[in-house]
Amino acid sequence: MKCKIFNTDKMATPVRSHMDDPNTKWRYGKAPVYTVVNETYMEGKTQNHAEGSLEKIVENLVKTWEMEATHKMDPKDWKTVNHEKFFISMNNGKQWSMKDILERGTYNLFMKDSVMYDSKKHTFQSSHDLFKTAMPRGFAWEVLKVFCGPPNVVFTWRHWGYWEGPYEDKEPKNEKVELFGISVATLNDQNKLEGVEFYFDPTQFMANFNVCPMHKN
């Protein structure tokens, strides 16, 4: 399948599309600015995917989806997904809908299975505030390798940031924290996401913050 999803004229810089519609209902009243996390990405990325490559296209698609999931309040404004089918899942668990993402937030869904993070005590906003405070330079993300193209795109990825702010009552160690994983993204013939399955170890990532394991019922 030939993929023509994004304008990738700017060398290496992440491209997040679908941010210019004046009718978009933004969570914080206006479109987000990604200057800080883009700098973290440019300084810390380990890959240099060619513009127009499948890796770069997938990377920009996922970054655009993450922007929509975090900042667009009305699912009708999400342009990256097939609204009738879209879901995400973590480690072969429950399939979460667009409504779940909007209500709970990606951090609460992604870290739900870690014994070191209590997703029940966090709202969408408090979860984002928690990690944004701990990693003030943002939580950058890159595609490492794409193994096969559409309709089922299998790829590995890396998430990283710098623990430079407090995490709950813990003082920062001023060091890099990383999360690695693999995903399977299903696209339709219009290159819209129908589902994304994420596989990673959330507890290993949370251990970076030296959070003591807690008992879960």
Backbone as CSV, one residue per row, in Angstrom:
resi,resn,N_x,N_y,N_z,CA_x,CA_y,CA_z,C_x,C_y,C_z
1,MET,0.844,-1.190,0.000,0.000,0.000,0.000,0.880,1.242,0.000
2,LYS,0.575,2.182,-0.863,1.353,3.411,-0.933,0.837,4.391,0.102
3,CYS,1.728,4.887,0.968,1.333,5.776,2.059,1.673,7.209,1.719
4,LYS,0.675,8.061,1.657,0.890,9.499,1.506,0.021,10.191,2.548
5,ILE,0.590,10.316,3.747,-0.217,10.808,4.856,0.130,12.241,5.227
6,PHE,1.415,12.547,5.302,1.822,13.828,5.841,2.801,14.545,4.920
7,ASN,2.874,15.853,5.091,3.904,16.648,4.464,5.159,16.528,5.314
8,THR,6.205,15.954,4.771,7.429,15.745,5.545,8.582,16.542,4.944
9,ASP,8.301,17.815,4.562,9.315,18.644,3.929,10.423,19.051,4.896
10,LYS,10.094,19.257,6.168,11.079,19.712,7.135,11.923,18.534,7.597
11,MET,13.200,18.607,7.299,14.110,17.500,7.583,14.118,17.163,9.061
12,ALA,13.739,15.939,9.390,13.847,15.343,10.723,12.838,15.878,11.731
13,THR,12.349,17.093,11.581,11.438,17.666,12.572,10.104,16.935,12.554
14,PRO,9.553,16.565,13.723,8.246,15.902,13.754,7.159,16.747,13.101
15,VAL,6.275,16.069,12.387,5.159,16.749,11.722,3.858,16.247,12.336
16,ARG,3.168,17.118,13.032,1.846,16.793,13.579,0.811,17.540,12.747
17,SER,-0.004,16.787,12.044,-0.973,17.374,11.123,-2.304,17.638,11.815
18,HIS,-3.224,18.252,11.058,-4.610,18.470,11.489,-4.700,19.368,12.730
19,MET,-3.920,20.445,12.740,-3.947,21.372,13.876,-4.480,22.753,13.493
20,ASP,-4.921,22.900,12.245,-5.259,24.240,11.745,-6.755,24.531,11.634
21,ASP,-7.613,23.547,11.917,-9.049,23.766,11.794,-9.529,24.716,12.904
22,PRO,-10.080,25.885,12.560,-10.512,26.846,13.579,-11.683,26.359,14.420
23,ASN,-12.365,25.316,13.978,-13.517,24.795,14.719,-13.148,23.694,15.714
24,THR,-11.887,23.347,15.784,-11.454,22.301,16.704,-11.700,22.710,18.153
25,LYS,-12.246,21.795,18.939,-12.460,22.030,20.366,-11.238,21.525,21.121
26,TRP,-10.355,22.456,21.492,-9.119,22.106,22.179,-9.332,21.998,23.678
27,ARG,-8.691,21.034,24.293,-8.831,20.796,25.729,-8.433,22.021,26.547
28,TYR,-7.402,22.718,26.125,-6.913,23.878,26.881,-7.192,25.197,26.163
29,GLY,-8.162,25.175,25.269,-8.610,26.408,24.630,-7.897,26.785,23.352
30,LYS,-6.751,26.210,23.095,-6.013,26.518,21.871,-5.106,25.348,21.510
31,ALA,-4.604,25.377,20.287,-3.744,24.292,19.814,-2.458,24.228,20.638
32,PRO,-1.963,23.022,20.918,-0.735,22.885,21.710,0.498,23.325,20.930
33,VAL,1.533,23.670,21.670,2.829,24.037,21.087,3.837,22.973,21.511
34,TYR,4.582,22.431,20.560,5.476,21.312,20.830,6.954,21.690,20.751
35,THR,7.269,22.957,20.905,8.654,23.406,20.771,9.597,22.692,21.730
36,VAL,9.214,22.594,23.008,10.098,22.021,24.016,10.344,20.538,23.769
37,VAL,9.283,19.773,23.585,9.469,18.324,23.391,10.126,18.031,22.040
38,ASN,9.901,18.880,21.041,10.595,18.698,19.765,12.105,18.863,19.937
39,GLU,12.512,19.798,20.796,13.937,19.974,21.066,14.504,18.734,21.763
40,THR,13.731,18.191,22.705,14.162,16.964,23.382,14.303,15.827,22.376
41,TYR,13.348,15.739,21.466,13.385,14.715,20.423,14.614,14.881,19.532
42,MET,14.854,16.095,19.056,15.952,16.332,18.128,17.314,16.060,18.777
43,GLU,17.413,16.391,20.063,18.679,16.202,20.768,18.930,14.748,21.162
44,GLY,17.849,14.000,21.410,18.015,12.668,21.977,17.652,11.501,21.096
45,LYS,17.152,11.742,19.881,16.734,10.633,19.032,17.941,9.796,18.621
46,THR,17.696,8.505,18.461,18.765,7.584,18.078,18.689,7.200,16.602
47,GLN,17.579,7.557,15.941,17.379,7.213,14.545,17.363,8.477,13.687
48,ASN,17.665,8.306,12.415,17.611,9.417,11.471,16.893,8.938,10.218
49,HIS,15.585,8.728,10.350,14.796,8.179,9.253,14.703,9.173,8.097
50,ALA,14.816,8.663,6.896,14.721,9.504,5.706,13.306,10.038,5.553
51,GLU,13.209,11.278,5.094,11.895,11.853,4.837,11.174,11.022,3.771
52,GLY,9.911,10.710,4.032,9.138,9.903,3.109,9.262,8.408,3.343
53,SER,10.168,7.998,4.227,10.299,6.575,4.539,9.100,6.109,5.352
54,LEU,8.855,4.801,5.355,7.737,4.261,6.120,7.920,4.563,7.599
55,GLU,9.173,4.502,8.092,9.437,4.810,9.505,9.019,6.235,9.842
56,LYS,9.369,7.190,8.982,9.044,8.589,9.249,7.538,8.822,9.152
57,ILE,6.889,8.180,8.209,5.445,8.315,8.053,4.720,7.764,9.278
58,VAL,5.128,6.572,9.731,4.511,5.974,10.923,4.764,6.844,12.146
59,GLU,5.974,7.345,12.296,6.304,8.189,13.442,5.430,9.433,13.485
60,ASN,5.271,10.105,12.345,4.445,11.305,12.310,2.963,11.004,12.516
61,LEU,2.516,9.859,11.997,1.126,9.460,12.195,0.831,9.249,13.674
62,VAL,1.707,8.505,14.369,1.476,8.233,15.788,1.579,9.516,16.603
63,LYS,2.521,10.402,16.266,2.642,11.675,16.976,1.383,12.524,16.776
64,THR,0.830,12.495,15.579,-0.403,13.245,15.324,-1.562,12.646,16.103
65,TRP,-1.648,11.305,16.122,-2.707,10.661,16.908,-2.574,11.009,18.391
66,GLU,-1.363,10.972,18.928,-1.153,11.295,20.343,-1.582,12.729,20.630
67,MET,-1.290,13.640,19.710,-1.721,15.033,19.870,-3.239,15.112,19.934
68,GLU,-3.914,14.404,19.040,-5.378,14.437,19.021,-5.953,13.820,20.288
69,ALA,-5.399,12.683,20.707,-5.901,11.990,21.895,-5.733,12.827,23.154
70,THR,-4.681,13.627,23.215,-4.397,14.426,24.402,-5.112,15.768,24.383
71,HIS,-5.272,16.367,23.213,-5.697,17.767,23.170,-7.047,18.034,22.508
72,LYS,-7.568,17.102,21.713,-8.848,17.347,21.040,-9.984,16.739,21.847
73,MET,-10.882,17.600,22.344,-11.951,17.178,23.242,-13.078,16.439,22.535
74,ASP,-13.330,16.778,21.286,-14.424,16.158,20.529,-13.831,15.099,19.608
75,PRO,-14.206,13.828,19.786,-13.651,12.776,18.927,-13.915,13.009,17.445
76,LYS,-14.937,13.800,17.115,-15.211,14.099,15.712,-14.060,14.869,15.071
77,ASP,-13.244,15.515,15.904,-12.109,16.280,15.395,-10.875,15.422,15.150
78,TRP,-10.916,14.157,15.584,-9.774,13.275,15.373,-9.745,12.838,13.896
79,LYS,-8.710,13.215,13.183,-8.612,12.929,11.749,-7.750,11.709,11.442
80,THR,-7.092,11.160,12.452,-6.151,10.054,12.215,-6.798,8.681,12.334
81,VAL,-8.075,8.606,12.734,-8.661,7.310,13.068,-9.944,7.031,12.290
82,ASN,-10.259,5.754,12.192,-11.565,5.302,11.729,-12.475,5.288,12.948
83,HIS,-13.388,6.236,13.036,-14.185,6.433,14.241,-15.057,5.235,14.593
84,GLU,-15.410,4.442,13.621,-16.300,3.304,13.869,-15.574,2.116,14.493
85,LYS,-14.242,2.053,14.351,-13.524,0.867,14.799,-12.403,1.136,15.788
86,PHE,-11.976,2.360,15.947,-10.709,2.618,16.630,-10.684,2.161,18.083
87,PHE,-9.550,1.560,18.473,-9.302,1.169,19.862,-7.795,1.158,20.100
88,ILE,-7.413,1.164,21.368,-6.039,0.869,21.748,-6.070,-0.227,22.804
89,SER,-4.997,-0.982,22.892,-4.884,-1.988,23.939,-3.436,-2.063,24.391
90,MET,-3.249,-2.505,25.629,-1.920,-2.648,26.205,-1.687,-4.100,26.610
91,ASN,-0.618,-4.682,26.088,-0.198,-6.019,26.489,-1.319,-7.057,26.377
92,ASN,-2.030,-6.990,25.262,-3.084,-7.953,24.945,-4.245,-7.898,25.932
93,GLY,-4.424,-6.717,26.555,-5.505,-6.549,27.520,-6.753,-5.959,26.905
94,LYS,-7.546,-5.302,27.730,-8.813,-4.721,27.303,-8.622,-3.733,26.162
95,GLN,-9.586,-3.711,25.258,-9.575,-2.724,24.183,-10.261,-1.457,24.680
96,TRP,-9.522,-0.343,24.623,-10.028,0.936,25.114,-10.505,1.787,23.948
97,SER,-11.662,2.417,24.110,-12.281,3.210,23.051,-11.800,4.658,23.094
98,MET,-12.231,5.431,22.116,-11.926,6.866,22.098,-12.500,7.541,23.341
99,LYS,-13.678,7.116,23.764,-14.294,7.678,24.969,-13.423,7.406,26.190
100,ASP,-12.913,6.188,26.305,-12.032,5.839,27.429,-10.799,6.734,27.452
101,ILE,-10.209,6.950,26.280,-9.006,7.776,26.190,-9.307,9.201,26.613
102,LEU,-10.414,9.748,26.154,-10.785,11.123,26.488,-11.082,11.285,27.971
103,GLU,-11.666,10.262,28.582,-12.035,10.363,29.994,-10.873,10.052,30.933
104,ARG,-10.066,9.038,30.595,-9.031,8.581,31.511,-7.637,9.090,31.162
105,GLY,-7.376,9.302,29.880,-6.054,9.753,29.462,-5.111,8.602,29.183
106,THR,-4.161,8.822,28.301,-3.272,7.745,27.885,-2.361,7.271,29.014
107,TYR,-1.892,8.178,29.887,-1.026,7.738,30.981,-1.752,6.738,31.882
108,ASN,-2.994,7.031,32.238,-3.747,6.128,33.114,-3.990,4.779,32.453
109,LEU,-4.214,4.763,31.157,-4.447,3.500,30.463,-3.139,2.749,30.247
110,PHE,-2.078,3.455,29.885,-0.797,2.809,29.611,-0.170,2.225,30.873
111,MET,-0.287,2.925,31.998,0.374,2.495,33.227,-0.545,1.693,34.156
112,LYS,-1.741,1.393,33.692,-2.743,0.747,34.531,-2.267,-0.575,35.131
113,ASP,-1.455,-1.330,34.400,-1.047,-2.657,34.848,0.221,-2.657,35.691
114,SER,0.741,-1.479,36.008,1.953,-1.426,36.824,1.591,-1.405,38.302
115,VAL,2.293,-2.215,39.105,2.065,-2.210,40.554,2.642,-0.954,41.188
116,MET,3.340,-0.143,40.400,3.974,1.066,40.917,3.212,2.332,40.556
117,TYR,2.020,2.184,39.988,1.219,3.346,39.608,-0.247,3.035,39.845
118,ASP,-0.910,3.884,40.597,-2.322,3.673,40.917,-3.177,4.548,40.013
119,SER,-3.643,3.975,38.894,-4.419,4.742,37.927,-5.772,5.182,38.484
120,LYS,-6.257,4.473,39.541,-7.574,4.800,40.092,-7.584,6.145,40.820
121,LYS,-6.431,6.576,41.293,-6.402,7.827,42.056,-6.129,9.045,41.178
122,HIS,-5.952,8.794,39.873,-5.633,9.895,38.975,-6.742,10.141,37.953
123,THR,-6.963,11.415,37.661,-7.830,11.824,36.563,-6.972,11.996,35.313
124,PHE,-7.614,12.308,34.205,-6.874,12.653,32.990,-5.875,13.749,33.314
125,GLN,-6.369,14.825,33.932,-5.520,15.986,34.158,-4.409,15.716,35.162
126,SER,-4.731,15.069,36.271,-3.706,14.855,37.295,-2.597,13.935,36.800
127,SER,-2.937,12.974,35.947,-1.910,12.075,35.420,-0.951,12.824,34.502
128,HIS,-1.506,13.694,33.665,-0.641,14.469,32.774,0.194,15.475,33.565
129,ASP,-0.405,16.085,34.575,0.345,17.027,35.409,1.498,16.320,36.125
130,LEU,1.249,15.094,36.592,2.263,14.331,37.321,3.517,14.121,36.480
131,PHE,3.329,13.622,35.255,4.485,13.310,34.424,5.086,14.550,33.764
132,LYS,4.242,15.545,33.489,4.774,16.796,32.928,5.648,17.510,33.952
133,THR,5.269,17.457,35.226,6.079,18.061,36.279,7.391,17.307,36.443
134,ALA,7.322,15.975,36.405,8.535,15.167,36.572,9.480,15.312,35.384
135,MET,8.915,15.444,34.176,9.736,15.555,32.961,9.407,16.856,32.236
136,PRO,9.884,17.991,32.726,9.504,19.291,32.169,9.943,19.510,30.726
137,ARG,10.913,18.726,30.252,11.331,18.846,28.849,10.508,17.953,27.927
138,GLY,9.469,17.327,28.489,8.580,16.505,27.687,9.007,15.047,27.639
139,PHE,8.110,14.240,27.102,8.306,12.792,26.994,8.373,12.469,25.505
140,ALA,9.578,12.529,24.951,9.757,12.372,23.509,9.546,10.927,23.073
141,TRP,9.247,10.746,21.790,8.925,9.416,21.262,9.482,9.294,19.858
142,GLU,10.045,8.120,19.558,10.551,7.864,18.209,10.263,6.433,17.794
143,VAL,10.095,6.228,16.507,10.033,4.889,15.932,11.461,4.388,15.761
144,LEU,11.699,3.166,16.169,13.017,2.568,15.981,13.101,1.827,14.648
145,LYS,12.152,0.904,14.424,12.174,0.117,13.194,10.766,-0.328,12.837
146,VAL,10.428,-0.253,11.554,9.162,-0.783,11.050,9.448,-2.106,10.358
147,PHE,8.746,-3.147,10.765,9.006,-4.489,10.235,8.122,-4.835,9.037
148,CYS,6.917,-4.262,8.975,6.069,-4.486,7.816,5.080,-3.333,7.694
149,GLY,4.657,-3.099,6.459,3.790,-1.965,6.193,2.320,-2.297,6.252
150,PRO,1.463,-1.313,5.875,0.011,-1.476,5.958,-0.453,-2.715,5.203
151,PRO,-1.604,-3.273,5.656,-2.533,-2.714,6.653,-2.159,-2.956,8.107
152,ASN,-1.291,-3.935,8.390,-0.860,-4.195,9.763,0.600,-3.777,9.906
153,VAL,0.805,-2.633,10.533,2.142,-2.062,10.655,2.732,-2.472,11.998
154,VAL,3.820,-3.217,11.961,4.486,-3.675,13.182,5.766,-2.865,13.342
155,PHE,5.934,-2.227,14.501,7.097,-1.373,14.681,7.536,-1.332,16.146
156,THR,8.825,-1.090,16.349,9.369,-0.884,17.685,9.547,0.608,17.909
157,TRP,9.539,0.993,19.202,9.606,2.417,19.526,10.324,2.649,20.851
158,ARG,10.662,3.898,21.071,11.353,4.325,22.285,10.734,5.626,22.773
159,HIS,10.433,5.697,24.067,9.920,6.886,24.751,10.995,7.325,25.744
160,TRP,11.298,8.599,25.833,12.300,9.022,26.808,12.064,10.472,27.260
161,GLY,12.562,10.750,28.449,12.498,12.095,29.006,13.571,12.237,30.061
162,TYR,13.575,13.378,30.742,14.588,13.658,31.756,13.888,13.999,33.066
163,TRP,14.144,13.179,34.074,13.507,13.379,35.375,14.197,14.538,36.087
164,GLU,13.632,15.727,35.892,14.229,16.948,36.410,13.291,17.730,37.326
165,GLY,12.106,17.185,37.552,11.146,17.804,38.454,10.611,16.773,39.419
166,PRO,9.942,17.199,40.494,9.455,16.242,41.485,8.414,15.286,40.919
167,TYR,8.497,14.036,41.360,7.465,13.036,41.072,6.792,12.732,42.407
168,GLU,5.569,13.214,42.579,4.883,13.144,43.866,5.808,13.735,44.944
169,ASP,6.212,12.956,45.945,7.064,13.496,47.012,8.540,13.161,46.806
170,LYS,8.892,12.692,45.616,10.275,12.289,45.356,11.015,13.359,44.559
171,GLU,12.194,13.687,45.010,13.017,14.670,44.329,13.647,14.049,43.083
172,PRO,13.834,14.839,42.046,14.377,14.301,40.790,15.828,13.874,40.903
173,LYS,16.184,12.904,40.076,17.572,12.447,40.005,18.331,13.118,38.859
174,ASN,17.612,13.942,38.095,18.228,14.641,36.957,18.917,13.663,36.009
175,GLU,18.176,12.624,35.656,18.706,11.628,34.739,17.643,11.222,33.725
176,LYS,18.104,10.593,32.657,17.202,10.159,31.585,16.422,8.930,32.009
177,VAL,15.132,8.895,31.660,14.303,7.711,31.861,13.783,7.277,30.494
178,GLU,13.706,5.957,30.280,13.335,5.445,28.966,12.307,4.323,29.081
179,LEU,11.518,4.193,28.025,10.544,3.118,27.901,10.616,2.598,26.471
180,PHE,10.758,1.279,26.316,10.827,0.665,24.995,9.628,-0.262,24.796
181,GLY,9.185,-0.381,23.561,8.068,-1.270,23.299,7.915,-1.605,21.828
182,ILE,6.896,-2.392,21.545,6.552,-2.770,20.174,5.050,-2.570,19.999
183,SER,4.639,-2.180,18.806,3.219,-1.942,18.547,2.799,-2.549,17.220
184,VAL,1.501,-2.837,17.144,0.877,-3.267,15.893,-0.265,-2.300,15.613
185,ALA,-0.135,-1.541,14.540,-1.162,-0.572,14.154,-1.881,-1.070,12.904
186,THR,-3.208,-1.127,12.966,-4.008,-1.552,11.824,-4.583,-0.328,11.133
187,LEU,-4.331,-0.206,9.825,-4.810,0.921,9.035,-5.805,0.443,7.985
188,ASN,-6.774,1.300,7.659,-7.692,0.974,6.572,-7.119,1.490,5.250
189,ASP,-7.904,1.411,4.176,-7.380,1.799,2.868,-7.246,3.307,2.699
190,GLN,-7.688,4.071,3.716,-7.486,5.520,3.712,-6.372,5.932,4.681
191,ASN,-5.623,4.958,5.139,-4.531,5.175,6.098,-5.021,5.777,7.415
192,LYS,-6.247,5.408,7.799,-6.787,5.791,9.104,-6.545,4.643,10.089
193,LEU,-6.170,4.982,11.298,-5.938,3.966,12.318,-7.257,3.321,12.749
194,GLU,-7.274,1.993,12.758,-8.435,1.263,13.259,-8.155,0.644,14.622
195,GLY,-6.899,0.506,14.951,-6.522,-0.025,16.255,-5.019,0.022,16.416
196,VAL,-4.580,0.215,17.657,-3.151,0.178,17.951,-2.942,-0.674,19.202
197,GLU,-2.175,-1.737,19.064,-1.837,-2.608,20.185,-0.420,-2.266,20.658
198,PHE,-0.295,-1.954,21.946,1.008,-1.610,22.521,1.483,-2.745,23.423
199,TYR,2.778,-3.076,23.325,3.371,-4.098,24.176,4.634,-3.521,24.815
200,PHE,4.658,-3.469,26.144,5.782,-2.890,26.870,5.651,-3.259,28.342
201,ASP,6.677,-2.931,29.137,6.675,-3.232,30.564,6.515,-1.933,31.344
202,PRO,5.297,-1.586,31.787,5.089,-0.325,32.506,5.784,-0.277,33.860
203,THR,5.898,-1.432,34.520,6.526,-1.451,35.839,8.019,-1.153,35.749
204,GLN,8.652,-1.658,34.719,10.074,-1.371,34.535,10.289,0.123,34.348
205,PHE,9.380,0.776,33.611,9.507,2.219,33.420,9.282,2.965,34.728
206,MET,8.233,2.588,35.481,7.933,3.286,36.721,9.037,3.104,37.762
207,ALA,9.790,2.027,37.652,10.892,1.793,38.590,11.960,2.878,38.470
208,ASN,11.982,3.575,37.327,12.918,4.686,37.174,12.713,5.754,38.236
209,PHE,11.465,5.897,38.681,11.142,6.928,39.651,11.266,6.420,41.098
210,ASN,11.767,5.178,41.248,11.984,4.591,42.572,10.702,4.607,43.416
211,VAL,9.607,4.291,42.759,8.332,4.222,43.469,8.221,2.855,44.107
212,CYS,7.954,2.795,45.397,7.851,1.515,46.095,6.617,0.756,45.607
213,PRO,6.727,-0.533,45.326,5.564,-1.318,44.908,4.461,-1.253,45.962
214,MET,3.224,-1.141,45.480,2.106,-1.077,46.406,1.189,-2.261,46.167
215,HIS,0.399,-2.563,47.161,-0.532,-3.683,47.043,-1.752,-3.252,46.244
216,LYS,-2.163,-4.117,45.306,-3.381,-3.866,44.548,-4.369,-4.988,44.809
217,ASN,-5.622,-4.589,45.037,-6.658,-5.572,45.278,-7.052,-6.242,43.961
